[in-house]
Amino acid sequence: MAINDGIDAGKILGLVQGFMESRILLSAAELNIFTLLETGPMTAPEIAHRIGGDLRGVAALLDAVAAMGLLEKEGGRYRNDSSITRLLSESSPESVLPMVLHMASLWTRWSHLTEIARRGDEARQEFHFTRNPDELRAFIGAMHAIGAPLARKIVSAVKPGEAKALLDIGGGSGTYTIAFLNAAPQMKATLFDLPEVIEMARERLESEGLLDRVRLVSGNYNEDELPGGHDLVLLSAIIHSNSLDENRELYRKAFRALNPGGRILIRDHVMDPERIRPGSGAIFAVNMLVGTSGGGSYTYEEIADGLSGAGFDKTRLLVQGDNMDAVVEAFKP
């Protein structure tokens, strides 16, 4: 099949117009419309008054959201159905609103892609979640909301076996720590992350009844040594934020944190040698281009080479995946 089979003007224009619906949803989420409507139907003037918004702008936005099927409108009143409340209200435990808000924060960075491609780092705007506590909480919440089901799947696939001491590097609020501890009753864990994130992990682990099995250690994995004495180390969605050199140093730290015979697990995009498959990994590499100074989506060969240089052996692609759900494992001799 030729590379352009099935591509026509309609396809191209559909791609370039896709940002419109995305921006409408992002703005509705930033205005917290879906949480506001969980109490019952409201008119555009009522909503505009509640959020302190411009009536014309709010009405146009609400009509577009309704046209997209995310709100219902009848008799001039807008309302959520139960599925939208469950997915987009901040009060729902199943809400993906934190991820939507995280995507809203990415909008600004992606808007500089053309200049970054032209001029490199000088066009990239410096960005740190820790400078904005609300952004950080939204990001960590988003990672948990979308990560919990995948964590259970990954843990089942990697089979923790008799491992008794897990080190979860950059473990966020404990999504993977929770999945491992639930699957392995004999296991205890150390969760290592930034001080602000550690407090979020403490809250979640306490709510799960697992805090007594977890040691919380704050630090920066690119600057600090990692706590030792573990037989299983996890790097879940970590290496894409780093350059190859930063990852090589991180693998060396993980090696030192493991007992002899211990295993490292790396969950991330794992690209083919051409770097275009999986497609989600190629797109995510652009996200790392606009958001980090050296991150990207890496090939299996690059990951394996870094692990070998750190002293690991028996490296293999344990789980194949298309959506940041591939897993590479290796062992400390």
N, C-alpha and C positions, 0 to 999 in steps of 0.2 A: 504494500500500500504506500502510495506517495505520502510524504509528510504533510501535505496540505489537503489531502482528501477530507471532505466534510467541512472544510472551512470556507465560509462565504462572508459577505458583508454583514449579514444579520448576526452571525456568530461573533464577529469582531466588535460590532457595535453593542451587542449584548454584554460582552466582557467589559468594555469601557464605561458602560452605564451602570454597572453593578454597584459602584460606590454610592449611588443615590439611595437605594433602599437600606444599605448598610448605615449611611449617615443618619437617616431618619430613625432607625432603631436605636442607634447610639445616643442620639439626642433625647429620645423619649426615655431611655434608661437614665441618662444624666439628670433629667428633670424629675426622675422617680415617679413617672406617671403610673406605672403598673402597681406600685405599692399604694399610691394614693387611691386608686380605683378598687382596691380590694375591699373597701368598706361599703361599696355600692355604686350604682350609676351616677354620673355627674354630667352636667353640660359643659361646653367649652368655656363660657364665662365663669362658671364655678371653679373649674380647674385653673384657669388663668389667674383668678383671684387667689386661690390657695397657694400657687407657686410664685406669685408676684410677677407673672409673665404678661407679654403683649397679647391681646386677644386675637388679633389677626394671625400672628405667628403661631400661637397655640392651636387655634382652630385648624389651620392648614396642616400642622404637624399631626394632630389627632386624626383628621380625615385620611391622611396618607397611611398612618399606622393601621387604621381600620381597613383601608383598601388592601393592605398587605396581609390581612387576616389575623392580625395580632390584637385587635380590639373589635368589639361589636358595637354598632351604632343603630339606635332606633329612637325615633321621635326626638332627635337632637340630643340624646343622652348616650354617653359612652360607658362601656363596662367591660371588665375582664370576664372570660369564662374561667372555669376552675383550673384548666391546664395552664393558662397564662399566669394566673395567680401563683400556682405551684412553682413555675419555672422562673418568673421574673419579679416576684415580690420579695423585698428584702427580708420579710418576716418568715419566709418559707425555708425549712431546713434543706429542701431539694433545689433551691434557687440557683440558677446559673448567672444571676445578676452580677456577682463579682467578676466573672469572666468577661461579661459584656462591658463592664466599666473598665476592666483592664484593657480591652480592645480599644475603648475610647481613648485611653492614654497613649496607645500606640499610634493613633491617627496622626498626631502631630509629628512624630518621628518619621513615619512613612512618607509624610508630605515632603520630606527633604531628600527622597531617594534619588531624584534626577541629579541634584547637585552633589550628592555623595558619590554617585557613579562618575561624575565629572572630576571632582576635586578631592575625593577621599576624606580622610579624617578631618580636614579643616572645615568641612561642611556639616559634620555630625554635631548635633547638640548634645552636650553632656547630660546624662540622665541617671539618677539614682533613686530607687524606691525609698531608701531610708531618709531622703530629704522631705518626703511627704508621707506622714503616717497613714493617711487615708488610702493613698495609692498602695502602700505596702500591705495593709490589711486586705484591700481588695484583691491584690495579686495572690496572696497566700490563701485567701478564701476561694479564689477561682481555681487554684491548683488542687485544693481539696475537693471542691465540688465536682470537677471533671475527673479527678484522679482516683477516687475511692474504688469505683468498680474495676478500673484497670489494675489497680494495685492488687486486688484479690486474684485477678486472672494471672498477673505476672508471678505472684508468689506461688500459686499453684503450679505454674509451668517450671519454675526454677527449683522447686522442691528443697526447702531449707534443711531437710534431713535432721541430723542430730546437732546441728549448730546451736551453740548455747549463748554466744555473745555477738550481737549485731552492732556494727557502727554505721549509722545512717548519716552520711555526710551531706550537709545542706538539706536536711530532712524536712524543712518547712514546719508545718503544724503537726507532722507525725503521720501522714497518710500511709506511707509504706511501713513505718515502724508498727503501726496498729495492725496492718495486714499480716506482717510477719509474726508478731506476738500472738495474734489470734490463731495462726496456723501452727505455731510451735510452742506449746505450753511450757516447755523447758527453757525457753529462750528469755534472756534479758537483753536490753538494748541501751546504747548510748546514742543520743541524738545531738548532732553538732550543727549549729547554725548561728547566725548573727544574734546579738542580745535581744533586739526587738522581736525577732521571730521566735526565740526561745520562750518568751512569755506567752505567745499565742499557742505554741506547742503544749505548754504546761496546762493551759485551759482545756485544750481538746483532749489531751491524754487523761486529765482528771475526769472529764465528762464520760470518757470511755471506760473508766475504772482500771486504767493501766499505768497510772503514774508511778506506782510502787515498783514497777518492773523496768523503769526507764531512768537513766542518768542523763540530765540535761546539761550540756556543756556549750558555753557561748564562745564564739571566736570567728575568725575569717579563714576559710580553708586555703586561700591563696597567700596568706601571711603567717598563719600560726601552725605550729605542729599539731598533729591529731592525737587524741588519746589512744593508747595502745591496749594490747591484751584481747584482741577480738579474733574470732574465727570466721567471720563473715563481714565484708565491707560492701556497702551499697552506694553507688553514685547514680542517683536517679534524676534524669533531666538536668545534669550539671555540666557535662563536658562541652555542650554547645555554646555556653557562655564564655568559654576560655579559648585562647589561642592554642596551637599545638604545643608550644613550649610550656605554657601554663599547665596544660594537661599532663605533660611529661613529669613536671615537678609534683603535681597532685598525685599521680600514680606512685611516685617514689614515697610520698608521705603515707599513702594508703598501704603500701608494702610494709613500711615500718610499723604501722598500726596493727598488722595482722600477725597472728601466731604462725609458726611453721605449719604448712599444710592447709592454711586458711584460703578462703576463696574471695575474689572480688567480682561483683556484678555491676555492669554498666548498662543502664537503660537509657536509650536515646534513639534519635534517627541514626541509622547505619546505611550509608549511601553506597551505590554501586560505583565501580571505578570511573564511570563517565559523569557522575554527580547529578544525574537527572532522574534517577529512580531511587527511592520512591519520590513521586512528585511533591508530596507534602513536605519532604525533607528539603527539596530544592527551594521551595517557597519559604520555608522556615529559615534557610540560610540567608535570605534577604532580610528577614526580621533581625537576624543577628548582625547583618551588615549595617543596618540603620541604628541599631541599639547598643552595639558593643564595639570596642576597639579592635578585637581580634577573634571573636567567636564565629562559629559556623556549624554546618552539618558535615560530619566526617565519615570517610570510608572505613570499611572494616580493616583494610590494610593499615591505615593511619592509626587506628585505635590499637591494633595488634602490635604494631611497631613500637608505640609508646609504652605499652605494657611490658613488652620484651625488654626494652631498655631499662625499665624500672626493676627488672629481676623476675617477673612473672613467667610462668610457662603453662603449657596445656591450654593455650588460648583457643577459644572457638566461639562461633556465633551460635549461642544456645537457643535463642528465640528469634525468628524472623518476624518483621513487622513493617507496616506501611504508615503508621501514625504515631511515631515516637514510642513504639512498643517493641522494638527490637532489643535484645539483651545479649551482651558479650560477657563471657566468663573467663577467668584465668585463675591460676593457683600460685601461691607462694610455696616454693620447694621446701 
